Amino acid sequence: MNRKLLSGIGATIASLGVASSAWAQAAAGPVKAPDAAAAAAMINKGDTAWMLVCTALVLMMSIPGLALFYGGLVRAKNMLSVCMQVFMIVSVAGLLWASIGYSIAFTSGGENHFFGGLSKAFLVGVDATTVGATFSNNVYIPELVFVVFQMTFAMITPALIVGAFAERVKFSGLLVFVVLWSILVYYPMAHMVWYWAGPDFLADAPTDSGLLWGWGALDFAGGTVVHINAGIAGLVGCLFIGKRHGYPKEPMPPHSLVMTMIGASLLWVGWFGFNAGSNLEANGVTAVAFVNTMLATCAAAVAWSLVEQFHHGKASVLGAVTGAVAGLVAITPAAGLGAPMTSIVLGLVVSPICYIFVTQVKIKLGYDDSLDVFGVHCIGGIVGAIGTGIVASPALGGQGVFDYTQFPAAFDPASYSISGQVVTQIKAVLFTLVYSGVISAILYFIVGKTIGLRPSIEDENAGLDITSHGERAYNY
């Protein structure tokens, strides 16, 4: 009893000591360029717990969310092949990220602003004592938390691509392409958009950032890095691989819209981790990103259903869930930057635009983007990325932009220019389209000529579940 009492008194005294230290630090003002020991003391358990939850939510977006969403949209004979492709891409991407991806994406490239170095390859120097910066002065999270959170983004991005050429891709060729694409496209894009020295260090190293970050491009959670990047790679892939055998003459309806609806719902829930988690801490901006994600998605689902009602006289489940995904995509770059009402506008705008690409442009141009990766992710990402320049304006209730070259970071609402930011956003979009599109084309060509990207017509007709994996999704 006495030992328990003494332990309780000791813990109370210790907590008071920590609180006193924190109060003293707050009174003294933020610490510029804190050393490792000081930064470790700036970690909050609540932020750490929140980020671990967000990491699990983003993983859920891929497996089972994306796997079920895509799996329901293909024919029954290809259900398992799509699930296997997504599942294995997640697994391979995780290993690759820990080996070299994190280091390429999130270490300094010095005078090179396209990609980082290999100083943290195989997570050398990354352990329970190292820290990762957030967007606030003197607020840090454990570096391993940042590593695994960003790992889930590196997992889902290449997995998105497979929907563009679902039902007709060779499993081995796909995995080789994903490895090469991750190294040459995704990791450099993540570095160019998201790498910077951090709020406590950028004032002394204003050029230590990725290329697009240095331009001032805004991408809160992955409009360029994830959606435009994967969407244009998907379009290039479906053009290189060619149309499905029998498309468009033979009907190829989704085999289970129930699966697709379940998958879309899991994506929606998981996306809160994707967007709100991208704030890297639990504060008011996290709530902004959460609410904006909710409202933009609601608006986009309603808008798509309304367009279908006017166009076809019926609103479909497929249309509603596609609209929801389009809204999620569009709000991604703007999640923590816009305001709730402008997020609704963004959701209302993106669905009609994506609808035109999915139902009109694809048919007129004749490309076989099986599950509309380009029409929803790339086009939705473009709308969101450019729209971010508008909705982020403080004049419209947006969060604006902090000047991290000053210490502590400064915020001047009057300095924000919608026209100037929109021009920067367009530059970032065009760069992403060209960079990802060109390198993806080269990689498809190389893999296609060596390992091969397409199975035989006989295997395709029989279904990739049996011919690639020796299994059936349904045995009845």
C-alpha positions, 0 to 999 in steps of 0.5 A, a space after each residue: 500500500 505504502 509503495 503504491 502511494 509513494 509511486 503515485 506521489 512520485 508519478 504526480 511530481 514527475 508529471 508536474 515537472 514535465 508540465 513545468 518544463 513545457 510551461 517554461 518552454 512555452 513562455 520562452 517561445 519556440 525553439 529554432 532548430 532543436 537538437 534530437 533530444 529537444 525534438 524528442 521532448 516535443 512529441 505528443 502521445 495524442 498525435 502519435 496515437 492519432 497517426 497510428 490510427 490514420 495509418 491503419 485507416 489508409 491501409 484499409 483503403 487498399 485492403 480490403 477497400 480498393 480490392 473489393 471496389 475494383 473486384 466487384 466492377 470486373 467480371 466474376 472470372 477475374 474477381 480474384 485476379 484483381 484482389 490478388 493484384 491489389 494485395 500483392 502490390 501492397 505487400 511488395 510496395 511496403 517492402 520496397 518503401 522500407 528498403 529505399 522508398 522512404 529514403 528517396 522520398 524524404 531525405 534531402 537531395 541537396 542541390 537536386 530537388 527531384 529526389 532524395 538520397 540513400 542515407 536512410 535506405 533500409 531505415 538506417 538511423 531510423 528508430 524509436 528515438 528519431 523524430 519526424 516534423 509536422 507543420 507546426 513549430 516545435 511539434 514532432 511525431 516519432 519518425 517510424 510513425 511517419 515512415 509507416 503512414 507514408 508507406 500506406 500512400 506508397 502502397 495504394 498509389 500503384 494499386 490504383 493503376 491496375 483498374 485501368 487495365 483490369 482483366 487483361 494484365 499479366 501478373 508477373 509483368 505488372 509486379 515488375 512494372 510496379 517496382 520500377 514505377 515506384 522507384 522512378 515515378 512515385 518516390 521522386 514525385 513524393 519528394 518533389 511535392 512533400 519534402 521540405 526541411 520542416 518548420 523549425 529548420 526551413 528558415 535556415 535552409 530555405 532551398 532544402 525542399 522538393 521541386 514543386 514544394 519550392 514552387 509553392 504548389 499546394 497538395 495537402 494529401 496527394 492530388 498530384 502525388 497519388 491521383 493524377 500520378 496514378 491516373 495518367 499512368 493508368 491511361 498510358 497503361 491501358 493504351 499500351 496493353 490494348 483493349 479487352 478482347 471483345 470490348 466494346 462489342 461484348 457486354 462486360 457488366 460488373 459482377 457484384 455492385 454489392 462488393 463495389 458498394 462495400 469497397 467504396 464505403 471502406 474507401 470513404 471511411 479510410 479516406 479520413 485517415 488519408 486526408 485528416 491524417 496528412 496534417 500529421 497531428 491532431 489539432 483544429 486543421 485536422 478537424 477542417 480536413 475531416 469535415 471537408 472530406 465528409 462534405 465534398 464526398 456527400 456533395 459529389 455523390 449527390 451531384 453524380 446521382 442528379 446528373 444520372 437522373 437527368 441524363 438517364 432518368 435513373 440514379 444508379 448505385 454505381 453512379 453514386 459510389 463513383 461520384 463519392 470517389 470522385 469527391 474524395 479524390 477532388 478534396 484530397 489536395 484541398 482537404 486541410 486548406 479549404 473551408 466546409 462550404 467551398 468543399 461542397 462546391 468542389 464536390 458539386 463541380 467535380 462529379 459532372 466533369 468526371 461523368 463527362 470523361 467516363 461516359 462521353 470522352 472515353 467512348 468517343 476516343 475509344 480507349 478501354 480504361 476498364 474501371 475509369 482510373 483516368 476519368 475519376 482519379 486523374 480528372 478528379 485530381 486535376 479538378 481538385 489540384 487546380 481548385 485548391 488554389 481557389 478554395 485555400 484563399 482566406 478570403 473564401 474561408 480557406 486556411 491560406 499559406 504559412 511562410 515557413 521561411 520565417 521563424 516562427 512560421 508567419 501567416 499573412 492572409 492579405 498576401 494570398 493571390 488566387 490567380 497566382 496560386 492557380 497558375 502555380 497549381 496548373 504548373 504542378 498538374 502539367 509537370 505531373 502529367 508529363 513526368 509520370 506519363 512519359 516515364 510510365 510509357 517508357 516502363 510499359 514499353 520495356 516491361 512489355 518487350 521483356 517480361 510481357 504485360 498481356 496474357 494470351 487471348 485464351 487465358 484472358 477469355 478463360 479468366 485470369 482467376 484460373 489461368 493466373 492463380 488456379 482459383 475461382 472466386 465462387 465455387 457454386 
